[in-house]
């Protein structure tokens, strides 16, 4: 995690303490959704009407 520029030692430790172990999530999408980093799009027809971050904890 420390190889990603915005994540420092404190942020990495917080993430690890929060999730326990990466194997608690089957897919990367589950982890992103848990933290609220996953996008949720509302689409009608062929165009996207809205894009926002999903609420944390919800699995898409």
C-alpha positions in Angstrom: 0.0 0.0 0.0 2.9 2.3 0.7 3.8 2.3 -3.0 0.7 4.4 -3.7 1.6 8.1 -3.2 -1.5 9.3 -1.2 -1.2 6.4 1.3 1.3 6.8 4.1 2.1 4.6 7.1 -0.8 5.9 9.2 -3.3 5.4 6.4 -2.0 1.9 5.6 -2.2 0.9 9.2 -5.7 2.3 9.5 -6.9 0.3 6.4 -5.3 -2.9 7.7 -6.8 -2.5 11.1 -10.2 -1.8 9.6 -10.5 -4.7 7.2 -8.5 -7.3 9.2 -7.3 -9.3 6.3 -7.6 -8.8 2.5 -9.1 -12.3 2.2 -12.3 -11.0 3.9 -13.2 -9.6 0.5 -13.7 -11.9 -2.5 -13.4 -9.1 -5.1 -11.7 -5.7 -5.2 -15.1 -4.2 -5.9 -16.3 -5.4 -2.4 -13.4 -3.7 -0.7 -13.9 -0.5 -2.7 -17.6 -0.5 -1.9 -16.9 -1.2 1.8 -14.8 2.0 2.0 -17.2 4.0 -0.2 -14.8 4.2 -3.1 -17.0 2.5 -5.6 -18.9 4.4 -8.2 -22.6 3.9 -8.6 -24.1 5.0 -11.9 -27.8 5.6 -12.8 -28.3 5.0 -16.4 -31.3 5.4 -18.7 -31.0 4.4 -22.3 -27.5 4.9 -23.6 -26.4 7.8 -21.4 -25.5 8.0 -17.8 -27.7 10.3 -15.8 -25.8 10.4 -12.5 -22.5 9.1 -11.1 -21.7 9.2 -7.4 -19.8 7.2 -4.8 -21.6 4.2 -3.3 -22.4 4.2 0.4 -19.7 2.4 2.4 -20.5 -1.1 3.5 -22.7 -1.9 0.5 -21.5 -4.6 -1.9 -22.2 -4.0 -5.5 
